[in-house]
Amino acid sequence: MNATQPQTPALSVHNLSVSYESNPVLRSIAFSVEPGLLVGIIGPNGAGKSTLLKATLGLIRIDNGQVRVFDQPIDAVRRRVAYVPQTGAVDWDFPVTVLDVVLMGRSTELRWKLWPGARDREKAFAALERVGMADYSRRHIRRLSGGQQQRVFLARALCQGADLMLLDEPFAGVDAATERAIFNLIDALTNEGRTVIVVNHDLSILSRFDRVVMVNQRLIAFGPPEVVVNEDNLKLTYGGRLSLLDRAEAALRPEEVVKA
C-alpha cells in the first residue's frame, strides 16, 4: 500500500522579513499551513500581524524570503485567495449597495464582461443568504452596523469562491450573535476544505483555532493552541501583560472551554 501523499500547504512562509522605511516589522518569519485549517494570528499592536497578511497578498515589498500560496507565487493563484480587511480600512462613503460589494467578489471571473450577469448575481445572493444578509441587498453599505458590514465582506469572499481566506480582525466590534455566526460560517468553510487565517485580538477564543501564530515582529510560536499558548510564549509575545495572559491561559484549560 502506498503511503499517503503529503498535502500541498495552503500557505508557506519562508524566512520572511519586511520593513517600512528601514524599520523592521517582520524578521525571518517561517511557518506552513495545511489546507482546511482555521489559523489565528495573535500579537500586540505593531507586531506585524496585518503586515503578514499584506505580504501574503503581495501588497507590500518583501525584504527577504518568500510567501507561496498552494506552492505558487500569489500572482499565479490570486483568484483562489480572498481578503476581508478591517472595517476601519474601508471608505464607507463610496456609493455602493450591499449587493454591489458582494458582486466585487466576481471580478476575477468577469474577465472581458463589462457587467455581472445573471449567474454572478445568483452567486452573490446565495452568498448573502449564507451570511444572513439577503434582506439588505439594496441597502447602502454605510447604513449597516459593524457586524453587518463584516458579514457583507465575508459574503464577498464567499462569492469569489476562494480556497484561502485572510480575515483581518473579523470579530472586532461585533456582538456575540455575529461572532457566533462568523464562527459557524468559518467552521462550515474549513469542513469544505477551505483554509481560513484570522488576525485576532481576543485571546479568550483561541481554543476555537486549529493553529495559532504568535508573533511580535519575529515568530514566537506556531502550532495547536493547547501546545503553544502557554505562559512563557504569551510573555514573549505580549511582554508580560498579565491580565491578557491570565485570560488566555484560563480559556485554554479544558474544563473551562465553552464553544459557541
N, C-alpha and C positions, 0 to 999 in steps of 0.2 A: 504493500500500500504506500502511495506517495505521501510524503509529509505535506501538511497544509502550507500553501504558499503564503508568505507574509503579505499583508495588505500594503498598498501604496499609501504613505501618510497623506492625510488631507492637508497638513501644513508642516513644513520642515524649516526651522530657523537655524542657520549655521553661522556661528561666530559673528553675530550681527552687532555692529556699532553705528550709532547715529549721533550727530552733534548739530546744534543750532548756533551759528556764528562762533564756532570754535569752542562752544561749551558742550561737553559730553552729556548726552541724555540717556543713551543706552550703551553699555560696554560689554562686548563679547557674549551676547545672549545666544543660547543654544537649547532647543528642545524640539520634540517631534510629537505630533498629534495624530492618532489613528482616526479613521473615519467613524462617524456615528457617535462621537462623544460630545458631552457638554463640558466645556472648559471655562473656568473662571480666571480672570487676571486681576490680582489684587496688589495694592501697594499704596503708599501715601501720595498726596498731591505732588506732582513734579517727578514722580518715579519713572515716567516713560510709558505708561500703560496705553494712552491714546496714540503715542508715537509708534508703538509696536504695531497697532492696527494700521496706521497710515503707511508704515514701511511695508507691511504685508500687501497693501493695495497698490504699492508703487507710487504713492502720492508725494513722497519726500525722498531726498537724496540719501543714499546709504554710504557711510564712510568706508565700511569694511564688511565682509561676509556676504551672505545671500539669503533670500527667502524663496522657497519653492512651494507651489500650491499644486497638489496632486502630481508632484515630481516634475512640474513645469514652471517656467517663468510666469509671473502673473499675467503678462500681456497675452500669453497663449491660452489662458483659461479664464479670462476675466468674466466671461458670461456665466461661469459657474460660481461666481463669488458675489454675495450681496452684502451691503454695508448699511447699517442703521446708525446714524450719527446721534450725538447728544442733542436733545431737543433745543438746548440753548445755542447750538451752532447753526440753526435754521433761520432763514429770513421769512418770518411769518407774515410779512406784508405783501409777499408775492401773491398776485391774484389767481389762486388755483383752488379748485374744489378737491374734496377727498378723492373722488374718482380720478381726477387729473393726476394726483400724486401717485396713486396706485398704478395707473397706466404707464407711468415713467418706468416701472419695472419691466415693461415690454419693449423698451427702447432698443435693446440689443437684438431683439427678434424682428423688429420692423424693417431693418436693412433699407431697401430703396422705397418702401412705402412712406408716403407723407403723413398719413393719419392712421391711428389704430383702427383695425377692422372689427367685425362682429365677434370673431374668436378672441381677439385681445380683450374686448370689453367683457366677454363671458368669463375669461380667466380672472379679470380684475374683480368682478362681482363675486366670483367664487372665493377669492382671497379675502374680500371684505366680509363675506358670510362667515368665514372660518375664524376671524378675529372679532366677530360680533359687531361690525360697524357698517353693515349693508344699508341700514336705515339712514345713514349720514352721508351717503354718496354725493349728494348735491350741495352739501354744506361747505362753506369756506373753511379751509384748514385752520385758520386763525381763530375761528369761533369754537374750537374744541378745547376740552380740558387737556392737561398734560398727559394723563393716562390715555385718553382717546387719541391724541396725536401719536403717541408711541405705538398704539395698535395699528394706526394707519400706515406707519412706516414699516411695521412688521408685515402688513398686507402687501406693501410694495415689494418687499423681499420675497414673499411667497409667490407673487405674480411673476417674478423673474424666474422662478424655478431653480434657484441656486442650490448647490450641494454644500457650500461652505457659507455660513452666515456670521458676520462680525457685528456684534452689537455693543455700542459704546454707552454704558450706563443706562440700560433699558428700564431699570427699576427706580431710577432717581425721580422723586416727586410723584410717584403713582400711589394709589390707595391699595389696600390689601386685596380687594377683589380683582383689580387689574394685575397685581403681582401674581395672584393665583392663575389668572387667565393666561398670562405670558408664560408661566412655568408649564401649564398644561399644553400650550402650543409647542413649546420647546421640547417637552417630553415626546410629543407626537412626531416632531421632526426628527429627533435622534432615533426614535424607533423605526423610522423610514430609512435610516442610514445616513441622514444628513449630519453635518458637523456644525456645532454652534459654539462660538467663542464669545465670551461676555466679559467686558470690563465691569467690575462690580466693587462697590464700596461697602456693602452690607455684610459684615463678617458673620452675622448670625445665620446666614443661609448657605454657608459654604458646604454643608453636608449634602446639599442638593446637586453638587457638581461631581462629575466623574474624575476630573483632574483640576488641579489648581496651579497656576503660575504665580509665584510670589516674586515680585520684582521691586527693586529700588535702584534703578539705573543698571545694576547688574542682576543676574538671576540668583535669587536666594535659594529657591527650591522649586521643583516641579514634580508632581505626582498625585496620587489619590489624596483627598483631604485628610483622611484618617491617618495617613502616614506622614505627610509633610507639614500639616498645620499643627505646630507644637510651640511651646513657649520660646524655645531658642530661635526658631525660624521667624516667629512673629516679632521678636525683639530686633532681629537683624533687619526685618522688613520695615518696621514702623518706629524703630528707635526707642522702644521701651514705653510706648503709650499704654499703660497697664489697663486702663478701662476698656480699650479696644481688645487687648489680648485676653482679658478675662471673659468677655462676651464670646469671643471666638472659641476659646477653649471649652466653655460651657456648652456652646451649641454643638460641639463635636463629640460630647460624651454620649454614648449610645442611648443611655436611659433618658436623656433629655431631648433627643432629636425628635421633632414632630414635623412631618411633611404635610404641606397644604394639599 
